[in-house]
Amino acid sequence: MGFEMEHGAGETMSIGWHKSSKWVFSFCQGKAEGSAQENDILGGKGANLAEMCNLDLPVPPGFTISTHVCEYYNANQNHFPEYLNPQVKDAMSALENIMAAKFGDKDNPLLVSVRSGAAVSMPGMMDTVLNLGLNDKTVLGLAKKSGDERFAYDSYRRFIQMFGDVVMEVPYNLFEEAVRAKKKKLGKKEDSEVSALEWQDIIKDFKGLIKTASGKDFPQEPLTQLWEAIEAVFGSWMSKRAITYRHLHDIPDDLGTAVSVQSMVFGNRGDTSATGVLFTRSPVDGSKKLYGEYLINAQGEDVVAGIRTPENIADVKNGQPVINQHIPEIYGQILDVVNQLETHYREMQDIEFTIENGKLWLLQTRTGARTTAAALRIAVDLTEEELITREQ
């Protein structure tokens, strides 16, 4: 892989990059190496994760590999800087200590997500990979640790599907067709009805699909999984779609993307777990009410995949938020976070969240897109709430 290769005479950026260069920035609740002002280094996602940590909000800990690595990678024939590997190793070791788990351990595995995050949000970048670190051995540890074998194998098949799609470039629909065919054969409609044993059969099918479509085996070594995912993020910066988008919108090619590696929290742990997205105000008309959706017992890709119908986060039944009927008191926790983020950023926010066994976790926040009518109303309301001035 690129990070192991020696650098030769073809390098163009070796001057200025040396052992003391900082490539990796850690974050955890209450403390982060960075802030929202450093999105040129941390990317938009990494900068806002750091900012939320500094606000002591519930963010799963992790680390961000800076946009400078992307710059170096693309200027040096897809090689990584010499001292990146030990910095990633140190950051992973620190993350293991925080989470009291070990990456790749068969009994107590630490699992992570890998996400891209440029300073300017744009299409064409690599999608998220969840549950990274699972393999045929660590899935047994996850099953024992969680006490839920079905959850463990559901998480493993999700990882193989995402990794196969976004890293190994095996078409996503091939995996979906395999799942649909299996469920039809079993006479089951929902993924939640598929047992641990049945997921194991599907996992075997997934591995065969990857081998047939890519000519490669699905990697079992967690460190190989991690570095291949990191390389896929930096490689996606120069994808045709990303390059075209940048040229159409006058975004410099040397801006680069960052990579955020974050400890996993699970929205698919049962009926008191969920995943969702929300705007702190309506992006349609600007009214001050939550706008978004969530799925119980699901992971992030389920919301955007359209396989299940999500629930409206603002729905009320018998005078109570519907989400509270699934997960008691969670709506109040969400409102507290929404108020804190709007007060801090002085702007309407677009938030991604996960609830694991009744606990709220924040995965991302950013300024929310909105219609012109909504923009006007939000500006007026924020002024009246004294969050911004009339001039702003």
LINWO-V437701 format. One record per residue. N is the residue number from 1. RES is the residue in one letter. BURIAL is + if it has 16 or more other ideal C-beta (glycine too) atoms within 10 Angstrom, else -. D_LAST is the distance of its C-alpha to the last C-alpha in whole Angstrom. Layout:
# LINWO-V437701
n=N res=RES burial=BURIAL d_last=D_LAST
n=N res=RES burial=BURIAL d_last=D_LAST
This chain:
# LINWO-V437701
n=1 res=M burial=- d_last=49
n=2 res=G burial=+ d_last=46
n=3 res=F burial=+ d_last=46
n=4 res=E burial=- d_last=50
n=5 res=M burial=- d_last=50
n=6 res=E burial=- d_last=51
n=7 res=H burial=- d_last=49
n=8 res=G burial=- d_last=51
n=9 res=A burial=- d_last=51
n=10 res=G burial=- d_last=49
n=11 res=E burial=- d_last=46
n=12 res=T burial=- d_last=43
n=13 res=M burial=- d_last=41
n=14 res=S burial=- d_last=43
n=15 res=I burial=- d_last=42
n=16 res=G burial=- d_last=39
n=17 res=W burial=+ d_last=40
n=18 res=H burial=- d_last=42
n=19 res=K burial=- d_last=43
n=20 res=S burial=- d_last=41
n=21 res=S burial=+ d_last=38
n=22 res=K burial=- d_last=36
n=23 res=W burial=+ d_last=35
n=24 res=V burial=+ d_last=35
n=25 res=F burial=+ d_last=32
n=26 res=S burial=+ d_last=33
n=27 res=F burial=+ d_last=31
n=28 res=C burial=+ d_last=32
n=29 res=Q burial=+ d_last=31
n=30 res=G burial=- d_last=30
n=31 res=K burial=- d_last=30
n=32 res=A burial=+ d_last=29
n=33 res=E burial=+ d_last=29
n=34 res=G burial=+ d_last=26
n=35 res=S burial=- d_last=22
n=36 res=A burial=+ d_last=19
n=37 res=Q burial=- d_last=19
n=38 res=E burial=+ d_last=22
n=39 res=N burial=+ d_last=22
n=40 res=D burial=- d_last=23
n=41 res=I burial=+ d_last=26
n=42 res=L burial=+ d_last=26
n=43 res=G burial=+ d_last=25
n=44 res=G burial=+ d_last=22
n=45 res=K burial=+ d_last=25
n=46 res=G burial=+ d_last=26
n=47 res=A burial=+ d_last=23
n=48 res=N burial=+ d_last=22
n=49 res=L burial=+ d_last=25
n=50 res=A burial=+ d_last=25
n=51 res=E burial=+ d_last=22
n=52 res=M burial=+ d_last=23
n=53 res=C burial=+ d_last=27
n=54 res=N burial=+ d_last=25
n=55 res=L burial=+ d_last=24
n=56 res=D burial=- d_last=27
n=57 res=L burial=+ d_last=27
n=58 res=P burial=+ d_last=30
n=59 res=V burial=+ d_last=30
n=60 res=P burial=+ d_last=33
n=61 res=P burial=+ d_last=34
n=62 res=G burial=+ d_last=34
n=63 res=F burial=+ d_last=34
n=64 res=T burial=+ d_last=32
n=65 res=I burial=+ d_last=33
n=66 res=S burial=+ d_last=31
n=67 res=T burial=+ d_last=30
n=68 res=H burial=+ d_last=32
n=69 res=V burial=+ d_last=35
n=70 res=C burial=+ d_last=35
n=71 res=E burial=+ d_last=34
n=72 res=Y burial=+ d_last=38
n=73 res=Y burial=+ d_last=39
n=74 res=N burial=+ d_last=39
n=75 res=A burial=- d_last=40
n=76 res=N burial=+ d_last=43
n=77 res=Q burial=- d_last=45
n=78 res=N burial=- d_last=43
n=79 res=H burial=+ d_last=44
n=80 res=F burial=+ d_last=42
n=81 res=P burial=+ d_last=42
n=82 res=E burial=+ d_last=45
n=83 res=Y burial=+ d_last=44
n=84 res=L burial=+ d_last=41
n=85 res=N burial=+ d_last=44
n=86 res=P burial=- d_last=45
n=87 res=Q burial=+ d_last=41
n=88 res=V burial=+ d_last=41
n=89 res=K burial=- d_last=44
n=90 res=D burial=- d_last=43
n=91 res=A burial=+ d_last=39
n=92 res=M burial=+ d_last=42
n=93 res=S burial=- d_last=44
n=94 res=A burial=- d_last=41
n=95 res=L burial=+ d_last=40
n=96 res=E burial=+ d_last=43
n=97 res=N burial=- d_last=44
n=98 res=I burial=- d_last=41
n=99 res=M burial=+ d_last=42
n=100 res=A burial=- d_last=45
n=101 res=A burial=+ d_last=46
n=102 res=K burial=+ d_last=48
n=103 res=F burial=+ d_last=47
n=104 res=G burial=+ d_last=50
n=105 res=D burial=- d_last=52
n=106 res=K burial=- d_last=54
n=107 res=D burial=- d_last=54
n=108 res=N burial=- d_last=51
n=109 res=P burial=+ d_last=48
n=110 res=L burial=+ d_last=45
n=111 res=L burial=+ d_last=43
n=112 res=V burial=+ d_last=39
n=113 res=S burial=+ d_last=37
n=114 res=V burial=+ d_last=36
n=115 res=R burial=+ d_last=33
n=116 res=S burial=+ d_last=31
n=117 res=G burial=+ d_last=27
n=118 res=A burial=+ d_last=26
n=119 res=A burial=+ d_last=23
n=120 res=V burial=- d_last=22
n=121 res=S burial=- d_last=23
n=122 res=M burial=+ d_last=26
n=123 res=P burial=- d_last=29
n=124 res=G burial=+ d_last=33
n=125 res=M burial=+ d_last=32
n=126 res=M burial=+ d_last=35
n=127 res=D burial=+ d_last=34
n=128 res=T burial=+ d_last=35
n=129 res=V burial=+ d_last=38
n=130 res=L burial=+ d_last=39
n=131 res=N burial=+ d_last=42
n=132 res=L burial=+ d_last=43
n=133 res=G burial=+ d_last=46
n=134 res=L burial=+ d_last=48
n=135 res=N burial=+ d_last=52
n=136 res=D burial=- d_last=55
n=137 res=K burial=- d_last=55
n=138 res=T burial=+ d_last=52
n=139 res=V burial=+ d_last=52
n=140 res=L burial=+ d_last=55
n=141 res=G burial=+ d_last=53
n=142 res=L burial=+ d_last=50
n=143 res=A burial=+ d_last=52
n=144 res=K burial=- d_last=54
n=145 res=K burial=- d_last=51
n=146 res=S burial=+ d_last=49
n=147 res=G burial=- d_last=53
n=148 res=D burial=+ d_last=52
n=149 res=E burial=+ d_last=53
n=150 res=R burial=+ d_last=52
n=151 res=F burial=+ d_last=48
n=152 res=A burial=+ d_last=49
n=153 res=Y burial=+ d_last=51
n=154 res=D burial=+ d_last=48
n=155 res=S burial=+ d_last=46
n=156 res=Y burial=+ d_last=48
n=157 res=R burial=+ d_last=48
n=158 res=R burial=+ d_last=45
n=159 res=F burial=+ d_last=44
n=160 res=I burial=+ d_last=47
n=161 res=Q burial=+ d_last=46
n=162 res=M burial=+ d_last=42
n=163 res=F burial=+ d_last=44
n=164 res=G burial=+ d_last=46
n=165 res=D burial=+ d_last=44
n=166 res=V burial=+ d_last=41
n=167 res=V burial=+ d_last=43
n=168 res=M burial=+ d_last=46
n=169 res=E burial=- d_last=45
n=170 res=V burial=+ d_last=47
n=171 res=P burial=- d_last=46
n=172 res=Y burial=- d_last=44
n=173 res=N burial=- d_last=46
n=174 res=L burial=+ d_last=50
n=175 res=F burial=+ d_last=49
n=176 res=E burial=- d_last=48
n=177 res=E burial=- d_last=51
n=178 res=A burial=+ d_last=53
n=179 res=V burial=+ d_last=51
n=180 res=R burial=- d_last=52
n=181 res=A burial=- d_last=55
n=182 res=K burial=+ d_last=56
n=183 res=K burial=+ d_last=55
n=184 res=K burial=- d_last=57
n=185 res=K burial=- d_last=60
n=186 res=L burial=- d_last=59
n=187 res=G burial=- d_last=58
n=188 res=K burial=- d_last=55
n=189 res=K burial=- d_last=52
n=190 res=E burial=- d_last=49
n=191 res=D burial=+ d_last=48
n=192 res=S burial=- d_last=48
n=193 res=E burial=- d_last=52
n=194 res=V burial=+ d_last=53
n=195 res=S burial=- d_last=55
n=196 res=A burial=+ d_last=55
n=197 res=L burial=- d_last=58
n=198 res=E burial=+ d_last=57
n=199 res=W burial=+ d_last=54
n=200 res=Q burial=- d_last=56
n=201 res=D burial=+ d_last=58
n=202 res=I burial=+ d_last=55
n=203 res=I burial=+ d_last=54
n=204 res=K burial=- d_last=57
n=205 res=D burial=+ d_last=56
n=206 res=F burial=+ d_last=53
n=207 res=K burial=+ d_last=54
n=208 res=G burial=- d_last=57
n=209 res=L burial=+ d_last=54
n=210 res=I burial=+ d_last=52
n=211 res=K burial=- d_last=56
n=212 res=T burial=- d_last=57
n=213 res=A burial=- d_last=53
n=214 res=S burial=- d_last=53
n=215 res=G burial=- d_last=56
n=216 res=K burial=- d_last=55
n=217 res=D burial=- d_last=55
n=218 res=F burial=+ d_last=52
n=219 res=P burial=+ d_last=51
n=220 res=Q burial=- d_last=53
n=221 res=E burial=- d_last=52
n=222 res=P burial=+ d_last=48
n=223 res=L burial=+ d_last=47
n=224 res=T burial=- d_last=48
n=225 res=Q burial=+ d_last=46
n=226 res=L burial=+ d_last=43
n=227 res=W burial=+ d_last=44
n=228 res=E burial=+ d_last=44
n=229 res=A burial=+ d_last=41
n=230 res=I burial=+ d_last=39
n=231 res=E burial=+ d_last=41
n=232 res=A burial=+ d_last=40
n=233 res=V burial=+ d_last=36
n=234 res=F burial=+ d_last=36
n=235 res=G burial=+ d_last=39
n=236 res=S burial=+ d_last=36
n=237 res=W burial=+ d_last=34
n=238 res=M burial=- d_last=36
n=239 res=S burial=- d_last=37
n=240 res=K burial=- d_last=38
n=241 res=R burial=- d_last=35
n=242 res=A burial=+ d_last=32
n=243 res=I burial=- d_last=33
n=244 res=T burial=- d_last=33
n=245 res=Y burial=+ d_last=30
n=246 res=R burial=+ d_last=28
n=247 res=H burial=- d_last=30
n=248 res=L burial=- d_last=29
n=249 res=H burial=- d_last=25
n=250 res=D burial=- d_last=26
n=251 res=I burial=- d_last=25
n=252 res=P burial=- d_last=28
n=253 res=D burial=- d_last=31
n=254 res=D burial=- d_last=31
n=255 res=L burial=+ d_last=28
n=256 res=G burial=+ d_last=30
n=257 res=T burial=+ d_last=30
n=258 res=A burial=+ d_last=30
n=259 res=V burial=+ d_last=32
n=260 res=S burial=+ d_last=32
n=261 res=V burial=+ d_last=35
n=262 res=Q burial=+ d_last=35
n=263 res=S burial=+ d_last=37
n=264 res=M burial=+ d_last=38
n=265 res=V burial=+ d_last=37
n=266 res=F burial=+ d_last=39
n=267 res=G burial=+ d_last=38
n=268 res=N burial=+ d_last=42
n=269 res=R burial=+ d_last=44
n=270 res=G burial=+ d_last=45
n=271 res=D burial=- d_last=44
n=272 res=T burial=+ d_last=41
n=273 res=S burial=+ d_last=39
n=274 res=A burial=+ d_last=37
n=275 res=T burial=+ d_last=34
n=276 res=G burial=+ d_last=31
n=277 res=V burial=+ d_last=27
n=278 res=L burial=+ d_last=25
n=279 res=F burial=+ d_last=21
n=280 res=T burial=+ d_last=19
n=281 res=R burial=+ d_last=19
n=282 res=S burial=+ d_last=20
n=283 res=P burial=+ d_last=19
n=284 res=V burial=- d_last=21
n=285 res=D burial=- d_last=20
n=286 res=G burial=+ d_last=17
n=287 res=S burial=- d_last=19
n=288 res=K burial=- d_last=19
n=289 res=K burial=- d_last=22
n=290 res=L burial=+ d_last=24
n=291 res=Y burial=+ d_last=24
n=292 res=G burial=+ d_last=27
n=293 res=E burial=+ d_last=31
n=294 res=Y burial=+ d_last=33
n=295 res=L burial=+ d_last=37
n=296 res=I burial=+ d_last=39
n=297 res=N burial=+ d_last=41
n=298 res=A burial=+ d_last=40
n=299 res=Q burial=+ d_last=38
n=300 res=G burial=+ d_last=35
n=301 res=E burial=+ d_last=37
n=302 res=D burial=+ d_last=38
n=303 res=V burial=+ d_last=35
n=304 res=V burial=- d_last=34
n=305 res=A burial=- d_last=38
n=306 res=G burial=- d_last=38
n=307 res=I burial=- d_last=42
n=308 res=R burial=- d_last=41
n=309 res=T burial=- d_last=39
n=310 res=P burial=+ d_last=36
n=311 res=E burial=+ d_last=35
n=312 res=N burial=- d_last=32
n=313 res=I burial=+ d_last=30
n=314 res=A burial=+ d_last=29
n=315 res=D burial=- d_last=33
n=316 res=V burial=- d_last=35
n=317 res=K burial=- d_last=39
n=318 res=N burial=- d_last=40
n=319 res=G burial=- d_last=37
n=320 res=Q burial=- d_last=37
n=321 res=P burial=+ d_last=34
n=322 res=V burial=+ d_last=37
n=323 res=I burial=+ d_last=35
n=324 res=N burial=- d_last=37
n=325 res=Q burial=- d_last=40
n=326 res=H burial=+ d_last=40
n=327 res=I burial=+ d_last=39
n=328 res=P burial=- d_last=39
n=329 res=E burial=- d_last=36
n=330 res=I burial=+ d_last=34
n=331 res=Y burial=+ d_last=31
n=332 res=G burial=- d_last=30
n=333 res=Q burial=+ d_last=30
n=334 res=I burial=+ d_last=27
n=335 res=L burial=- d_last=25
n=336 res=D burial=- d_last=25
n=337 res=V burial=+ d_last=24
n=338 res=V burial=+ d_last=21
n=339 res=N burial=- d_last=20
n=340 res=Q burial=- d_last=20
n=341 res=L burial=+ d_last=18
n=342 res=E burial=+ d_last=15
n=343 res=T burial=- d_last=15
n=344 res=H burial=+ d_last=15
n=345 res=Y burial=+ d_last=13
n=346 res=R burial=- d_last=10
n=347 res=E burial=+ d_last=11
n=348 res=M burial=+ d_last=14
n=349 res=Q burial=+ d_last=17
n=350 res=D burial=+ d_last=20
n=351 res=I burial=+ d_last=23
n=352 res=E burial=+ d_last=27
n=353 res=F burial=+ d_last=29
n=354 res=T burial=+ d_last=33
n=355 res=I burial=+ d_last=35
n=356 res=E burial=+ d_last=38
n=357 res=N burial=- d_last=41
n=358 res=G burial=- d_last=38
n=359 res=K burial=- d_last=36
n=360 res=L burial=+ d_last=32
n=361 res=W burial=+ d_last=31
n=362 res=L burial=+ d_last=28
n=363 res=L burial=+ d_last=28
n=364 res=Q burial=+ d_last=25
n=365 res=T burial=+ d_last=21
n=366 res=R burial=+ d_last=19
n=367 res=T burial=- d_last=15
n=368 res=G burial=+ d_last=17
n=369 res=A burial=- d_last=18
n=370 res=R burial=+ d_last=17
n=371 res=T burial=- d_last=18
n=372 res=T burial=- d_last=16
n=373 res=A burial=- d_last=17
n=374 res=A burial=+ d_last=16
n=375 res=A burial=- d_last=13
n=376 res=L burial=- d_last=12
n=377 res=R burial=+ d_last=14
n=378 res=I burial=+ d_last=12
n=379 res=A burial=+ d_last=9
n=380 res=V burial=- d_last=10
n=381 res=D burial=+ d_last=12
n=382 res=L burial=+ d_last=10
n=383 res=T burial=- d_last=9
n=384 res=E burial=- d_last=12
n=385 res=E burial=- d_last=13
n=386 res=E burial=- d_last=11
n=387 res=L burial=- d_last=10
n=388 res=I burial=- d_last=6
n=389 res=T burial=- d_last=5
n=390 res=R burial=- d_last=5
n=391 res=E burial=- d_last=4
n=392 res=Q burial=- d_last=0
